[in-house]
Amino acid sequence: MDVKFLIAGDRAVSVEFGSVISLEVNAKVRALDEKLKESPVEGMVETVPTYCALIVHYRPEVIRYGKLVEELQKRIADMHEVSTTTEKVVKEIPVYYGGETGPDLEYCAELENTTTEEIIRKHSQHEYYVYMLGFAPGHPYMARFEEPFSFKRRTSPRVKIPARSIVVQLALSDFIPFEQPCGWNIIGSTPLDICNFAKDDPFLVRAGDWVKHVPVTKAEYDQIRRDVENGTYKVKTYTLQDNG
């Protein structure tokens, strides 16, 4: 297996499994992440999975860089393959499209020379894979593998957009966990919290998850939001059998 170990400052190493964003490369990242959870290296602080690499933060006063690389090589040789096919558990995320919460929906339809209904269909019909979390706590970078949009990010980013916004470009879609800057196109909003530090597990999704966007009406959105705030809403899931 061709793996690169790159110094990332004085307290981290980047373990790179490739330079192409793909399910196969990301599966190797996840496999090492899981192996390190099963068999941690003394002096390791935390791991951060990305598209193609796993960042390993460590304490150099406990373990030196060379020794850490040796330990990581041992675990790579012994790590278990993470399947990208077979059975997938998909989380259903409700989305209210358009209106005040989706100000770019009509603009995106114009860019695609189609209708807003077709933008919603393409966005909500397919499952999305969560490659990584980044930029802000709980902020997922997700992709679908069919019917990508042709438009990219906006030419002028916004300084601040609302929390829980659904933003898109090409085949990518993100949830925005907090009020924050963003240069992507806003087509809707979810009533679910993307990140809630009051919970034991604060993040709505994690790397390796699968997501399906489910269109809801404004009334359904408001009701789900009330349920979330009351602590009674449970995220729905279903199992997808993929023999590809």
C-alpha positions, 0 to 999 in steps of 0.5 A: 500500500502506497502511504505517505507520512507528512509532517504537519507542524511539530505535533501532528503527522498526515497519513496520506493514502492518495491524492484522488477523492474517492470512496476507496481512498476514504475507506482506507482513511477510515480503516486506519482511524478505526484501527487507532481507536482499537489500538491507540499509540501511546502519546497520540492525542486525537485523529482527524479524518479528511478526504484522503488522509488521516491527521494524527495529533500527538505529544512529542514529549511522549513519542517522537515522530520517527517512532510514531511513524513506525507504530502507524505503519504496524497498524496500517499493515494490520488494519481491517478493510472498511467496506464502501458497498454492502449494507449502508445505514442512511440518515434521513435529514428533513429539508425545507427548500426555498423561501427565506431559508433557501434564497439561491434556489431560483438562481440555481435553477436559472444556472441549470436552465431548469425548474426549482422542482428539478433542483430539489429532485436532484438534491433529494433523490440520491444518497450522499456520502460524508467524506469528512467534517471540517471548517467548523465543528460538525460541518460535513463535506458530502457528495452524491454520485449521480446527477451533479449540478453544473454550477460551482460556488458563488463568485462573491461569498457571504460574510455570514449565513444562517445556521442549519442552511443547506448549501450546494455546488456540483455534486457536493452538499453541506450542512452549516452548523453555525452562523458563519461565512460561506461561498456556496449556494443556499437552497434550503434549511434543516430543522435539525441541529448540526452541532449541539455541544449539550449532547454526549455526541454533539454531531448530527453526522460523522465521516463515513455516514450516508445521508438522504435529504427529505423535502418537508413543508414549512409546517412540517419544518416548524413542527420538527424544529419544536420537537428538536428543541423539546428533545423529542425528535429522533433522526430516522434511518433506513438500510440500503443494500448495495451490491455494487 
